[in-house]
Amino acid sequence: MRKVQKKALAALKFQRISANDLLVFSQGVVQAMTGNAHFPSPPIPLPAVTAMIGSLNSTLQTISAQGRSKALTNQKDHQSTELMEALTTLAHYAEDVSNKAASGDVTQAEGWILSAGFQLKKKGAKSARVLEFVKTKTGFVHVRAPRSYNREVHLWKYGLTSQKDVVPSSSKLLISLEADISISDLPSGSIIAVQHGSVVPSGRNAKFTKPDAAFTSHEKTSVSIPTGIDKHPVFSHNTSDYYQWGGWIYIIVP
C-alpha cells in the first residue's frame, strides 16, 4: 500500500464570514506576510491585496454613512468575492511552500502557515463544499468542485469574459471523472469563468448535483429521465438541458 504523506492545511473559514470580518482577517494576513522570509513571492502581490482591502473598506464606510442600496450591495459583494479569492490563492500558496520546505514535518509546516496569518484546518474536518479556484499561476488555474459520490462524472464549462459576474458569450465543455481540473495556456490578465455540474448514475433515474459557490452545502437535484422498453434512457429533443448546473465563479488569470 502506498503511504500517503501528511500535509499541513490552511483553514478556509474566511470564505464564509461577513464582509467586515473578512476585512479584519485580510488585514492580518497582509501584515503577517509582509517581510515574511518564508513567503518571498506571493502569487498575488500584497500591495494589490491592500488595494482590494481599501476598496472594500471604502464601500463599507459609504454603506454605513448612506445606508444600503442595490448598487452598493452589489459593489460590496463583488469586492468581497475578489478579496476572498485572493486570500484563497495566498492560503494555498502558503500551504504549498510550507509543506515543500518542511519535507514531511507537519509541525514545521503548520508553524509557517500560522506565520502567514492563516488558521489551520482541523484534523478530520471536511473541506468546504464550494466550487473554488485552489491554485493559480501564470496562464494557469486549478479548479476544485465538491465530491459526494464515488461514481460521479463531472461536467465543466469555462470561458473568458470581459468582467467578473458576466457570463461568457461562448464556453467550452469538459468532462472528467475527477472533482478537479487544471486549465493551462490562458492569456495572462484575462478573466476566466467556470461552471460545474455532476452526474451520478442511479438505476433508471439520473441524479445530478448542483454545487455553487453561493451554497454552503452540497445541494442535490434529482431529475427523472424516461426510459424505453430496453431500459436505456430516452432524451427528448425538446428539452434544452437535462443537467443541473451550479453558478459561475470568476478569477483574473495571473
Secondary structure as GFF3:
##gff-version 3
##sequence-region A 1 254
A	DSSP	three_ten_helix	13	16	.	.	.	ID=ss1
A	DSSP	alpha_helix	19	33	.	.	.	ID=ss2
A	DSSP	alpha_helix	46	66	.	.	.	ID=ss3
A	DSSP	alpha_helix	70	102	.	.	.	ID=ss4
A	DSSP	alpha_helix	106	115	.	.	.	ID=ss5
A	DSSP	beta_strand	132	137	.	.	.	ID=ss6
A	DSSP	beta_strand	140	144	.	.	.	ID=ss7
A	DSSP	beta_strand	153	161	.	.	.	ID=ss8
A	DSSP	beta_strand	172	176	.	.	.	ID=ss9
A	DSSP	beta_strand	180	183	.	.	.	ID=ss10
A	DSSP	beta_strand	191	202	.	.	.	ID=ss11
A	DSSP	beta_strand	205	209	.	.	.	ID=ss12
A	DSSP	beta_strand	220	223	.	.	.	ID=ss13
A	DSSP	beta_strand	249	252	.	.	.	ID=ss14
###
